[in-house]
Amino acid sequence: MADVMTSAALQAGPRGRRPRRAFSTSNIVIYGILGLVSLYYLLPLWVMVMTSLKGMPEIRLGNIFAPPVEVTFEPWVKAWAEACTGLNCDGLSRGFWNSVQILIPSVLLSIAVASVNGYALVNWKFKGSEVFFTCLIFGAFIPYQVMLYPIVILLREMGLYGTLWGLVLVHTVFGMPILTLLFRNYFASLPEELFKAARVDGAGFWGIYFRVMLPMSLPIFVVAIILQVTGIWNDFLFGVVYTKPELYPMTVQLNNIVNSVQGVKEYNVNMAATLLTGLVPLVIYFASGKLFVRGIAAGAVKG
């Protein structure tokens, strides 16, 4: 009987909707528009890369879109180790290591605190938890400029003004509201039965956090890392306000190079310095792009 039914199904042919053609008119239009938009956004990057590989005599000839006739990496070397960023002429190298020293503890501290906050707000309700969460979310929408002077006073009284650790504290505090929201929404999307089963097995606050929540939360941690790395590495305002010249991050030194009014304007060095400054967040984003999309989707639909 089964053989008869199988042969009848084969004779009837395939059922369901016919698969769409790969080169239908709508697909050509959609991919064509996406291609044009991509070219539009990639064109400035192309100009920057090509300009950074040219010498100044070739740049003065114009035609900024053309590839270099003779490739030179001298502008990159000068941007990294020789360009003047104020009184010092050691390029972006000093600012790079300052940014690294600011970035690593800021990212680790802000993500650690925010993940515990989100976990507690979802699974360990306490009196006033909703008020606490509302205050955190409200803090995410306060303009940074409003808080500049009060934070200067606080850091001065704590003895941290003009230090790297003072800037680390500022980035940690300002990163917590949005990160707490992301972690809270992500942990709310996890099956509640896992938490209850762990409680039945005798696991406590930290046991459930480290053994149950963390192993399942890689995508949202990647999202948090990308957001914090991008925000902290690209920050200019906090860096110029809360540190001093010898501790300036890379973005502040880039501004000093590009906006220098002394000597000849070296566009190739400026472009190389800009690319060097933006290299770290670009590498991190492209290395973890798929997990970023997964984490954003999982942490944005529940709340």
Buried (B, 14 or more C-beta within 10 A) or exposed (E): EEEEEEEEEEEEEEEEEEEEEEEEEEEEEEEEEEEEEEEEEEEEEEEBBBBBBBBBEBBEEEEEEEEBEEEBEBBBBBBBEBBBBEEBEBBBBBBBEBBEBBBEBBBBBBBEBBBBBBBBBBBEEEEEBEEBBEEBBEBBEEEEEEBBEEBBEBBEEEEBBBBBBBBBBBBBBBBBBBBBBBBBBBBBBBEEEBBEEBEEEEBEEEEBBEEBBEEEBEBBBBBBBBBBBBBBBBBBEBBBBBBEBEBBBBBBBBBBBBEBEEEEEBBBBBBBBBBBBBEBBEEBBEEBEEBBEBBBEBBBEEE
